[in-house]
């Protein structure tokens, strides 16, 4: 399941900065951030938060935690739905215990869905898009060579932000992130 961005970014009006952060040329950055102590991303007036590789790495512990919760809630919801479906598909007329168990499974599934939606909103508030909650994959938007691009976060990789791709690349394209140790600005292949 893929969650798509509702906002579109115009890559023709963006630029790379030499300090590794990204900004929009004709869209002023918002002065007020979500949290004044936030080390996450900058948000332009269209609502798309752009990340530098350094800032994305700094946010990884929090993002990893939220994505782990997102994954757990999705799996929990699927399990309860599966249980409810199995109870409903039993042959014969269900007894009282089966009806109660079915109702409980459906309610637990709905509760897990609500927790999933809350965790998803946390990611979306940061401008991060969940690509696949079960696989633990998310996208951090940034601009490279005046084009919208995405850092690919993978919960199960040893280096969770080692790849990126342009917005218009096929989904299976993975470009390596090359960051030299002495230089804090990103050099993307």
C-alpha positions in Angstrom: 0.0 0.0 0.0 1.4 3.4 -1.0 0.4 6.7 0.5 0.7 9.5 -2.0 1.6 13.1 -1.4 -1.4 15.4 -1.8 0.7 18.4 -2.5 2.7 18.9 -5.7 6.1 20.6 -5.8 7.3 22.6 -8.8 10.9 21.5 -9.3 11.5 24.3 -11.8 11.3 26.8 -8.9 13.8 25.1 -6.5 17.5 25.0 -6.1 20.3 23.2 -4.2 22.1 25.1 -1.6 25.8 24.6 -1.0 25.2 23.9 2.7 23.3 20.8 1.9 19.8 22.2 2.7 17.3 23.0 0.1 15.0 25.9 -0.5 12.4 27.2 -2.9 13.4 30.1 -5.2 10.1 31.9 -5.3 8.3 30.3 -2.4 9.2 31.8 0.9 10.0 29.5 3.7 7.6 29.6 6.6 8.9 31.5 9.6 7.0 29.5 12.2 7.9 25.8 12.3 5.9 23.1 13.9 8.3 23.0 16.8 11.0 25.7 17.4 13.4 23.0 18.6 12.8 20.8 15.6 15.9 19.7 13.7 13.8 18.2 10.9 12.9 20.0 7.7 11.9 23.3 6.2 8.4 23.7 5.0 7.5 25.9 2.1 4.1 27.6 1.7 2.8 24.7 -0.4 3.2 22.3 2.5 6.0 20.1 1.3 8.8 19.8 3.8 12.2 19.4 2.1 15.0 17.5 3.9 18.8 17.5 3.7 20.6 14.2 4.1 22.1 15.4 7.4 18.8 16.5 8.9 17.1 13.3 7.7 19.9 11.3 9.5 19.3 13.3 12.7 15.6 12.6 12.6 16.0 8.8 12.0 15.6 7.7 15.6 12.2 9.4 15.9 11.2 8.4 12.3 12.3 4.8 13.0 10.1 4.7 16.1 7.1 6.1 14.4 7.5 3.8 11.3 7.9 0.8 13.6 4.6 1.7 15.4 2.9 2.2 12.0 4.0 -1.2 10.9 2.9 -2.9 14.1 -0.5 -1.2 14.0 -1.0 -2.2 10.3 0.0 -5.8 11.1 -2.3 -5.9 14.2 -5.2 -4.6 12.1 -4.6 -7.2 9.4 -4.4 -10.0 12.0 -7.7 -9.0 13.7 -9.5 -8.7 10.3 -8.2 -12.2 9.4 -9.5 -13.6 12.7 -12.9 -11.9 12.1 -13.0 -13.3 8.5 -12.2 -16.8 9.7 -14.9 -16.6 12.4 -17.4 -15.4 9.9 -16.5 -18.1 7.4 -17.0 -21.0 9.8 -19.6 -23.4 8.5 -22.9 -23.6 10.3 -24.7 -21.1 12.4 -22.4 -19.2 14.8 -23.0 -19.6 18.5 -22.9 -16.7 21.0 -19.2 -17.1 21.7 -18.4 -17.0 18.0 -20.5 -13.8 17.5 -18.8 -12.1 20.5 -15.3 -13.2 19.3 -16.1 -11.9 15.8 -17.4 -8.5 17.2 -14.3 -8.2 19.4 -11.9 -8.9 16.5 -13.7 -6.3 14.3 -13.4 -3.7 17.2 -9.8 -4.5 17.8 -9.1 -4.1 14.1 -10.8 -0.7 14.1 -8.8 0.4 17.1 -5.5 -0.7 15.4 -6.6 1.3 12.3 -7.1 4.4 14.5 -3.6 4.0 16.0 -2.2 3.5 12.5 -3.9 6.7 11.3 -2.4 8.6 14.2 1.1 7.3 13.5 0.6 8.1 9.8 -0.4 11.7 10.6 2.8 12.0 12.7 4.9 11.1 9.6 2.9 13.3 7.3 3.3 16.3 9.7 7.0 15.9 9.2 6.5 15.8 5.4 7.5 12.1 5.3 5.5 9.8 3.0 4.9 6.2 4.0 5.6 4.0 1.0 4.8 0.7 2.5 4.0 0.3 6.2 4.5 -3.4 6.4 7.9 -3.3 4.7 8.9 -0.3 6.8 9.6 2.0 3.9 9.1 5.8 3.8 10.2 8.7 1.6 11.9 12.0 2.6 11.4 14.7 0.0 14.3 16.9 -1.1 15.4 18.8 -4.2 18.3 17.8 -6.4 19.3 19.7 -9.5 16.0 21.6 -9.4 14.0 18.4 -9.4 12.0 16.8 -6.7 13.7 13.7 -5.3 13.2 11.3 -2.4 15.5 9.7 0.1 14.3 6.1 0.6 14.1 5.0 4.2 14.1 1.3 4.9 13.4 0.2 8.5 15.2 -3.1 8.0 18.4 -1.9 6.3 21.6 -1.5 8.2 22.0 1.9 6.5 18.4 3.1 6.3 19.0 6.2 4.1 21.5 4.8 1.6 19.4 5.3 -1.6 17.4 8.1 -3.3 15.4 8.6 -6.5 13.8 11.4 -8.5 10.1 11.8 -8.3 9.6 10.8 -11.9 11.9 7.7 -11.7 10.3 4.3 -11.8 9.7 2.9 -8.3 12.4 0.3 -8.5 15.2 2.9 -9.3 17.7 3.2 -6.4 20.6 5.7 -6.6 23.2 5.6 -3.9 23.7 8.5 -1.5 27.4 9.5 -1.5 28.4 11.7 1.4 32.1 12.3 1.9 33.2 12.4 5.5 35.0 15.7 5.4 32.1 17.5 3.6 28.8 18.1 5.2 27.0 18.9 2.0 25.5 16.0 0.0 27.0 14.8 -3.2 24.4 12.6 -4.8 25.3 10.2 -7.6 
